[in-house]
Amino acid sequence: MRKSSKTSAHTHSAVNLRNAPHDDAPAAPVCTMVIFGAAGDLTKRLVVPALYNLVNSGRLADGFRLVGVDHSDQTTQSWRDGLGEMMQDFVSDTSGEFHAASINQAHWKWLTERMSYLQGDFQDPATFHALSDHLDEVAGQRKGPDNRLFYLAVADRFFETVVNGLSAADLVRQDGDRWRRVVIEKPFGHDLASAKVLNTAVLKVLREDQVFRMDHFLGKETVQNIMALRFANGLFEPIWNRDHIDQIQITAAETVGVEARGKFYERTGALRDMVPNHMFQLLSMVAMEPPTSFDADAVRNRKSDVIGAIEPMDPAQALASSVRAQYAAGTVAGHKVRAYRNEPDVDAHSMTETYAALRLGIENWRWAGVPFYLRTGKCMSTRQTEIAIRFHQAPYALFRGTDVAKMHPNWMILRIQPDEGIALEFAAKRPGPTVKLSTVDMDFSYSDFFAQKPSTGYETLLYDCMMGDATLFQRADTVENGWRAVDPVLEAWADAPQKTIPQYAAGSDGPKAADDLLQASGHAWRALPLS
């Protein structure tokens, strides 16, 4: 939820062939975007499709340029052609994040004409000096300020290498009105110690306001709408606390397995991959205190505060408040799936979790005593990311002597993906002469009320990077607070004498141990919707 944007003095008008924006947001300032890892999967699946969508919506200035850097032996033309083939494949394959009935060839041509490719090794200083020369050449061929956005779509082991290479080649020094910004993808560290080391290394070279730590979940409209829902509605704001809320469940369920990412996943696991970044960002949006404004630092202060308020756990508490499991063979969406341990590049005796569940508490006045349940897993029954808020039940006394056996719980469901929207579940009397209650729901879907353009979730975030709006990006302290909260669980798992890991059938809702985690408090997971 960004504050209103004002047109920068350096903003150029969008090219005439594109559609004008449907709101008052201007085209981003002229800049050259450099993607390290230009031949990689992230660039092909998400970053370039997001840039294409920004072209469609009039968000890129005429002077925009895109430079790809990778070790892959390609030319500018072969890079363009490969990306074009991938975009066409997305039209026929709707299983990915990018969806479009067709590719607007005029808009795609506009983007590809502004692309160039540079082959180089990230560990070779010559690559960065060649990039410096190329960027100077690009800047000399167009009008507008020489702003530069460096996107690190690379394996995390290269983050520090690339940042240091940029610094050594004098590519991140800001001068006057020209800005230099660096986007860093997750994972930002593998534990608290490594996150601190990486933050220290990055902030030796860059100022905090030059660093944009990317979490594409925050590009989802419903996530940004959480603040509007909470703070712009007198109906909800007064009851968003422990006096009225019984529990909060945050779910990020995936139907895909590890696929070809076995090497990455073996050293990462579900907890590291999803919780201290994606899921804690959702938690912070739903649980933070009201910021004083929509200024980036005001919002990020409150998000960091609430992550920092997660109750610390000793080893015994960490084991009692967490569950890990692995998917076994099963069936997902009618397709047979092999067990995780049979996936390529996975140890036959692997103890790496593909499912993780946590019970957390937040030590502040608003949330004392309210459990926050988090679960995430691969090869589950459906693809669903949601925040479910259960309110305290009303007193039963009035309904004694009627056919009402128990009170119905009230839930608010914030659906993040795939169908973005908000639902309210509450009790209503069934028609008839006796008092019987049924659960009914009111459902708001974004697609029913607003014309939504195709989105990968990266469009908003890339645009914000170019605009210099850091509201939806993590600060160093927030990253470290997230790792501080999950480190006790990681350490307890590593130290536990467990030689087996619970299994759950692929295509199920997860392991029984996760159900037991909630039953210990008299609660239960919401059933995942049928896919």
HULINHU-V314904 format. One record per residue. N is the residue number from 1. RES is the residue in one letter. D_LAST is the distance of its C-alpha to the last C-alpha in Angstrom with 1 decimal. Layout:
<<N/RES/D_LAST> <N/RES/D_LAST>>
This chain:
<<1/M/30.1> <2/R/33.2> <3/K/36.5> <4/S/37.9> <5/S/39.0> <6/K/42.6> <7/T/43.6> <8/S/45.2> <9/A/48.7> <10/H/47.4> <11/T/44.4> <12/H/45.0> <13/S/43.7> <14/A/40.7> <15/V/41.6> <16/N/42.2> <17/L/39.7> <18/R/36.7> <19/N/35.3> <20/A/36.8> <21/P/34.6> <22/H/33.2> <23/D/34.5> <24/D/37.6> <25/A/36.4> <26/P/38.8> <27/A/38.3> <28/A/38.4> <29/P/41.8> <30/V/43.0> <31/C/42.0> <32/T/41.6> <33/M/38.3> <34/V/38.6> <35/I/35.6> <36/F/36.5> <37/G/34.1> <38/A/34.0> <39/A/33.0> <40/G/30.1> <41/D/26.3> <42/L/26.0> <43/T/28.5> <44/K/27.0> <45/R/23.3> <46/L/23.8> <47/V/27.5> <48/V/28.9> <49/P/26.0> <50/A/26.5> <51/L/30.2> <52/Y/29.7> <53/N/27.7> <54/L/30.6> <55/V/33.0> <56/N/31.2> <57/S/31.4> <58/G/35.1> <59/R/34.7> <60/L/36.7> <61/A/40.5> <62/D/42.6> <63/G/44.0> <64/F/40.7> <65/R/40.8> <66/L/38.4> <67/V/39.8> <68/G/37.9> <69/V/39.3> <70/D/38.4> <71/H/40.2> <72/S/38.7> <73/D/41.5> <74/Q/40.6> <75/T/42.4> <76/T/41.4> <77/Q/40.8> <78/S/38.7> <79/W/36.5> <80/R/36.1> <81/D/35.4> <82/G/32.8> <83/L/30.9> <84/G/31.3> <85/E/29.8> <86/M/26.7> <87/M/26.3> <88/Q/26.5> <89/D/23.9> <90/F/21.4> <91/V/22.0> <92/S/20.7> <93/D/17.9> <94/T/15.3> <95/S/13.4> <96/G/16.0> <97/E/17.1> <98/F/19.6> <99/H/18.9> <100/A/21.8> <101/A/22.7> <102/S/26.0> <103/I/28.3> <104/N/31.3> <105/Q/34.0> <106/A/36.6> <107/H/34.5> <108/W/33.6> <109/K/37.3> <110/W/38.3> <111/L/36.2> <112/T/37.2> <113/E/40.9> <114/R/40.7> <115/M/39.4> <116/S/41.6> <117/Y/41.1> <118/L/43.1> <119/Q/43.0> <120/G/44.0> <121/D/43.5> <122/F/42.3> <123/Q/44.9> <124/D/47.7> <125/P/49.6> <126/A/50.6> <127/T/47.1> <128/F/47.3> <129/H/50.8> <130/A/49.7> <131/L/46.8> <132/S/49.3> <133/D/51.5> <134/H/48.7> <135/L/47.5> <136/D/51.1> <137/E/51.3> <138/V/48.1> <139/A/49.4> <140/G/52.7> <141/Q/51.1> <142/R/49.5> <143/K/50.5> <144/G/49.1> <145/P/48.9> <146/D/48.0> <147/N/44.9> <148/R/42.7> <149/L/39.2> <150/F/38.5> <151/Y/34.9> <152/L/34.4> <153/A/31.4> <154/V/32.8> <155/A/32.4> <156/D/33.4> <157/R/36.6> <158/F/37.9> <159/F/37.5> <160/E/41.0> <161/T/42.5> <162/V/41.4> <163/V/42.4> <164/N/45.8> <165/G/46.2> <166/L/45.7> <167/S/48.2> <168/A/50.8> <169/A/50.7> <170/D/51.1> <171/L/47.9> <172/V/46.6> <173/R/49.8> <174/Q/49.5> <175/D/52.6> <176/G/53.3> <177/D/50.5> <178/R/48.7> <179/W/45.6> <180/R/44.0> <181/R/40.5> <182/V/38.3> <183/V/34.5> <184/I/33.3> <185/E/29.8> <186/K/28.4> <187/P/29.1> <188/F/32.3> <189/G/33.8> <190/H/32.6> <191/D/34.2> <192/L/36.6> <193/A/39.7> <194/S/38.3> <195/A/36.8> <196/K/40.3> <197/V/41.9> <198/L/39.7> <199/N/40.3> <200/T/44.0> <201/A/44.1> <202/V/42.3> <203/L/44.3> <204/K/47.5> <205/V/46.9> <206/L/44.9> <207/R/45.0> <208/E/42.0> <209/D/41.6> <210/Q/41.4> <211/V/38.4> <212/F/34.8> <213/R/32.3> <214/M/29.0> <215/D/25.7> <216/H/23.3> <217/F/21.0> <218/L/23.9> <219/G/23.7> <220/K/20.6> <221/E/21.9> <222/T/20.4> <223/V/22.1> <224/Q/25.3> <225/N/25.0> <226/I/25.0> <227/M/28.8> <228/A/29.2> <229/L/27.2> <230/R/29.3> <231/F/32.7> <232/A/33.0> <233/N/32.2> <234/G/34.7> <235/L/32.2> <236/F/30.3> <237/E/32.8> <238/P/35.1> <239/I/32.4> <240/W/30.7> <241/N/32.4> <242/R/32.9> <243/D/34.7> <244/H/31.6> <245/I/28.6> <246/D/27.8> <247/Q/25.2> <248/I/22.8> <249/Q/19.6> <250/I/18.4> <251/T/15.1> <252/A/14.3> <253/A/11.5> <254/E/11.1> <255/T/9.5> <256/V/12.9> <257/G/15.9> <258/V/19.5> <259/E/20.1> <260/A/23.7> <261/R/24.2> <262/G/25.6> <263/K/28.9> <264/F/27.7> <265/Y/25.1> <266/E/27.8> <267/R/30.0> <268/T/27.4> <269/G/24.6> <270/A/21.6> <271/L/24.1> <272/R/26.3> <273/D/23.7> <274/M/21.7> <275/V/23.6> <276/P/27.1> <277/N/25.9> <278/H/22.4> <279/M/21.8> <280/F/25.5> <281/Q/25.5> <282/L/22.8> <283/L/24.9> <284/S/28.0> <285/M/26.9> <286/V/25.9> <287/A/28.9> <288/M/31.8> <289/E/34.9> <290/P/35.7> <291/P/37.3> <292/T/40.6> <293/S/39.3> <294/F/36.7> <295/D/39.0> <296/A/37.2> <297/D/39.3> <298/A/39.0> <299/V/35.2> <300/R/35.2> <301/N/37.9> <302/R/35.8> <303/K/32.7> <304/S/34.9> <305/D/36.5> <306/V/33.4> <307/I/32.2> <308/G/35.8> <309/A/35.7> <310/I/33.0> <311/E/34.9> <312/P/36.4> <313/M/35.9> <314/D/38.3> <315/P/37.1> <316/A/36.8> <317/Q/34.7> <318/A/32.5> <319/L/31.7> <320/A/31.2> <321/S/28.9> <322/S/26.6> <323/V/24.3> <324/R/23.6> <325/A/21.8> <326/Q/20.8> <327/Y/18.0> <328/A/19.4> <329/A/18.5> <330/G/15.4> <331/T/12.5> <332/V/9.5> <333/A/7.3> <334/G/10.5> <335/H/12.9> <336/K/15.5> <337/V/16.1> <338/R/19.6> <339/A/20.6> <340/Y/21.4> <341/R/25.1> <342/N/25.0> <343/E/23.8> <344/P/26.6> <345/D/29.0> <346/V/27.8> <347/D/30.4> <348/A/30.1> <349/H/30.9> <350/S/29.0> <351/M/28.6> <352/T/26.4> <353/E/23.4> <354/T/19.8> <355/Y/18.8> <356/A/21.0> <357/A/21.3> <358/L/24.3> <359/R/26.1> <360/L/28.4> <361/G/31.0> <362/I/32.7> <363/E/36.5> <364/N/37.5> <365/W/38.6> <366/R/35.4> <367/W/33.0> <368/A/35.3> <369/G/33.7> <370/V/30.1> <371/P/27.7> <372/F/25.2> <373/Y/22.3> <374/L/20.6> <375/R/17.9> <376/T/16.6> <377/G/15.4> <378/K/14.4> <379/C/12.3> <380/M/10.1> <381/S/7.0> <382/T/5.1> <383/R/7.4> <384/Q/9.1> <385/T/12.9> <386/E/14.5> <387/I/17.9> <388/A/18.2> <389/I/21.8> <390/R/23.1> <391/F/26.5> <392/H/29.2> <393/Q/29.5> <394/A/32.3> <395/P/35.3> <396/Y/35.0> <397/A/38.8> <398/L/38.6> <399/F/36.4> <400/R/38.5> <401/G/39.9> <402/T/36.9> <403/D/34.0> <404/V/31.8> <405/A/31.2> <406/K/29.6> <407/M/28.6> <408/H/25.1> <409/P/23.9> <410/N/23.5> <411/W/20.8> <412/M/20.5> <413/I/17.2> <414/L/17.7> <415/R/14.5> <416/I/15.5> <417/Q/12.6> <418/P/10.8> <419/D/11.9> <420/E/15.3> <421/G/16.8> <422/I/18.3> <423/A/17.8> <424/L/20.5> <425/E/20.1> <426/F/23.5> <427/A/25.4> <428/A/27.0> <429/K/29.5> <430/R/28.4> <431/P/30.9> <432/G/33.8> <433/P/37.1> <434/T/35.8> <435/V/34.0> <436/K/30.4> <437/L/27.6> <438/S/24.0> <439/T/21.4> <440/V/20.7> <441/D/19.3> <442/M/20.5> <443/D/18.0> <444/F/19.3> <445/S/17.4> <446/Y/19.4> <447/S/18.8> <448/D/20.3> <449/F/23.4> <450/F/24.2> <451/A/24.4> <452/Q/22.5> <453/K/23.6> <454/P/21.6> <455/S/21.4> <456/T/20.7> <457/G/21.6> <458/Y/25.0> <459/E/26.9> <460/T/27.9> <461/L/28.8> <462/L/30.9> <463/Y/32.6> <464/D/33.4> <465/C/34.9> <466/M/37.2> <467/M/38.1> <468/G/38.8> <469/D/36.5> <470/A/35.3> <471/T/33.5> <472/L/30.0> <473/F/31.4> <474/Q/32.3> <475/R/36.0> <476/A/37.6> <477/D/38.0> <478/T/34.3> <479/V/33.3> <480/E/35.9> <481/N/34.9> <482/G/31.4> <483/W/32.7> <484/R/35.2> <485/A/32.5> <486/V/30.6> <487/D/33.6> <488/P/34.6> <489/V/31.3> <490/L/31.6> <491/E/35.3> <492/A/34.6> <493/W/32.1> <494/A/34.6> <495/D/37.4> <496/A/35.8> <497/P/37.1> <498/Q/33.7> <499/K/33.7> <500/T/30.3> <501/I/26.9> <502/P/24.2> <503/Q/21.5> <504/Y/17.8> <505/A/16.0> <506/A/13.7> <507/G/10.1> <508/S/11.3> <509/D/11.6> <510/G/15.0> <511/P/18.5> <512/K/20.5> <513/A/23.0> <514/A/20.7> <515/D/20.5> <516/D/24.3> <517/L/24.8> <518/L/23.8> <519/Q/25.3> <520/A/28.6> <521/S/28.6> <522/G/27.4> <523/H/24.0> <524/A/20.4> <525/W/17.2> <526/R/14.8> <527/A/11.8> <528/L/8.7> <529/P/6.2> <530/L/3.8> <531/S/0.0>>
